[in-house]
Amino acid sequence: MENIAPTPPRKRARCQPKPDLLSWKSEGDNDATPSTLRFFPAREPGVQLNAADNHTPLDLFKLFFSEDAVKTLCQNTNKQAARNIARGAKYRWVDVGVDEFYRYIGLVFYMCMIKLDHISDYWRRNTIFSIPFVAEVMARNRYQTISWNVHMSDPSEDRVNDAKRGTSAHDKLFRLKPLMYTIQNACKAFYHPRRAIAVDERMVASKGHTMRQYMKDKPTKWGFKLFVLADSSNGYTLGFSIYTGKNHFSTGQGLSYNSVMSLIDRAYLGSGYHVYMDNFYTSPKLFNDLYADKFGACGTYRDFRKECPRTAVNALSKKSPRGTFRWIRDGYLVFVKWMDSREVSVCSTIHPAHTGDTAKRRVKSKQGVWSSQSFPCPTPVVEYNKFMGGVDLSDQLIQYYTTQHRTVKWYRKLFLHFLDIAATNAYLLHRELMQNMQKDSMTHKTFLEELTAQLCSVTVKTEKTPVKNVSNVPIHKPFCGPRAYRKVCVYCKTQGKKVKTPWMCKVCDVYLCVLPERNCYDAWHP
């Protein structure tokens, strides 16, 4: 295959559609290999921590929820509680401190590990379904009052911002920003991504009406929409922004363009990165601008997007056999269409149209027999399938043990999501550190168990409580004349005493005292 640089995009008249006059090329046509962008990351990719240091799960979590951040949370939570009490709330309140707030977070994680229908069920007593640990850490009323008052912003400043509601000066994210900025900065500070990164949406379920969005193709269809940048190799959340509505961006380039450009920070990343995205974002304008900033891009695209090829010359048809593909190169951009079970359209500034790659599919023959077959596949499609799942992987890790539960205030749903991001990223940092040291890492579940225990200032393992044999119970010897038959207690004898008792152990066949002031039976059977 030729290794020559593609020609730059042609200049066109303003009214001329982009490559409509071009014809689709087929599998037998050779494509020029695009110039490779040199990879210059701003830092060495991977964990930005010293692997030789000991990093406990709590240490890694505190990188995202630092004591300074929790101190701010406590101050604002205490102010919010005082404000609610002044309004007539009927509950007792004592100011929450940093240590207690960490214990509160520990219980939130505990409840995501052990799911019950209602929060109050964790404090049930005197049933076989009781969970004594939760009550040992915090009283039920205390946990509930903290939950009602958790606040990320200063309540006195909230009123100033709320007074601007309905104007352009109103900040919809004001209640989130103190903690949101802390999490965003921490995501960037302690990890640097490898070359392949992905941009996609993430939904945080919510039944409220504030900033709620609908996405029919997501498992969670109603909720807050976040634009997320993640490392494709492990799902680490590198950055995110929360969509607040049509006026979220004011540059005039469109939501899909601006949401990607707001997450791609060259000062933080460096250059030469490969950014993967789905058809919501992909456009020739975005890809050319990313390439000008030394970022390669690859993604599925929508045919009706401006400057995408619409020519029907030598195009695929509905009857095209599986594995057939067509392509058009326009400067740095290559557009490919591949027939799988349906037509797949991908655009890239990184890859040639094809390099002989194949994709395996299960096919049913006319005789009804299923078999695995290999079909030709364009290189951009192969690479897109390989690297696009970074955000999906991140979502999957979060959903395994999510802290989300029903809340009244919309911003507390996002507070819980910040906990999810912090815990998941902390686990990925732990796994990377262990890999660098060639040691076995904890599983995700074990890591969260250790984190929960350390937040609650306890250990995961508890002292083993001896289980007594219920069939081994003391028996009373029958009366012999006016008095019961008695013999010397064997335990008292070991203590240098000679005390007779009518009680004996049926299993051990020895006599033991069973008295309120002296229970030798329990002492003999520890």
Steps between C-alpha positions, in 0.01 A plus 500: 500500500625846414633704792440854377336790675145575384433829329342775714126561466401680181362852510135515399244761420279580796188359335671184369427180695813330630603184316177436310697503174730225628423134441534221753806281457487125551711235672740470209605868510803590710480779755793724594614438856438822696787680666544370854465757775791480741390413851619762752314451832544780750602240763597136503172309447372311803469563873663820621591354840811337641442125475747436784276680750225313679160621378202361688150517347423791734816685390399466135141606568620808687682612185151582369318570829777676689465615860487860377212414265316314778561790738326730249217247469462496880490881523234528230301207641497659846382831351227322307381320815487828693305656214249213494452512878439875478232424244327264743661157447429280802815303567798521730826607338861493616762639262663224294879476490748355251544161672126452537438599138750237384308243710181619333659443157613158622139408578392621155749255347394227744141538380607471138677172584203360696176606334178530702168648389487787748767696687323434833538123446871529585405592858241225559544326836413163650440316173703246306538771232664753734835651396669608826807663338318807364357598840847464654639761258218755508147535636217489248371851575850642471557334162168628370550858617844512336348364177227765508753782541801396286591816312791576268462878463462780753124530573525877546647533149231268362238765566694757296526259208134391530391863474647503146287206386356562155791723394826422321689574823340202679741207551317166492804316633566740788407246770745246354803704408707498823518119502472454122815706436686300766408168335577626148844628603581180688406285198762686298767530768566138597474315169610569143328309220648273241464592135144379431227698675123504451221759530143394569188585703421366845158509664444538876146383574264765638122541519520871571441770240814709556733458198350157429564361151369204300719263298317208343814298417638499855410240767422794730267705282405787736742696711795737497715483187877522536760523225787277608860456385649162596816297442408221256747257657342482846194729525662763725285817501732778381247781490131575481255785453132513595252600231271779620291563189509664159709795616766276657757628246497841337763467225246440224665182369234263629473274801676199350803710397528701820453207740806326352716810479419590862637163616814492281758703690832510317678659797404199710517222239779604265463412131473201271204344682238294318146603596213257434134606497157394371285656229353766730835683500670412170517774238765602243525843666581345839747247357688761297525733799621217722760408239618862491554469877699176448221264607394208284133400504285206400125450529178387342319775313154599375461535127306826522780683687635803320794424266457122528493322159154445355594374155329185377767418241624144570336512847381201701145381457269303726580189295878536537646178646634496854863615522472738201633850565551831325716799588577861409806697603479878521830638627563379853150350523405154384135396491425127489174308469494130585214255463455290813150392602429863404705784355769646730649846432831607657721806452865524605806723480724225644462192282517397135179367350610137518807290580363149454320476836217254549209461741348169611123456489269207558304422185205269443516293182205406279495164675450674836854431627681778688872548437768764561629684195752779443404804295716787372472801731629858460775599743307796652213265591736250665676771702174671596360174642826447690529840669156663514387321818698706754198684642285184486767318701502783752119488526512124547746526790289771665176305465637189670493675839328835448407714799189634325176486697182705526553859612280808517750765383630472144856606585539214748466256210809659349675504839454121504632479144812691606549230765468235227760672281741539793470138615527356147799714403667419834460128424650544151797687651549210744489246218751696292736537798488126568568424134801733502634315804412162344277413793149362514239771543181478700177429320260790459275359773787440745632851438160657582467280810839621625413861414169474686667354809773765503250784460310359801828457699460123533652192337324271257579190703347468847586273791349159463214444744496142628184314411378282781359157439132543575470131580763537770299641792536448875267249663384483860556166681183349656431525871639225722298516819431855621795650306619487137796281417815715501867470405800731503511761214799418279559865408498614864743219573743643243474832686594337832142489632282209602139586418229242442227550239198305369563622144705306248591520130325228305771479235812542718348290783644733767337706773503881465348788696209683336427796726430871431813599692717213377443340158768234471314336211575794264855529634561132426362538143664821362 
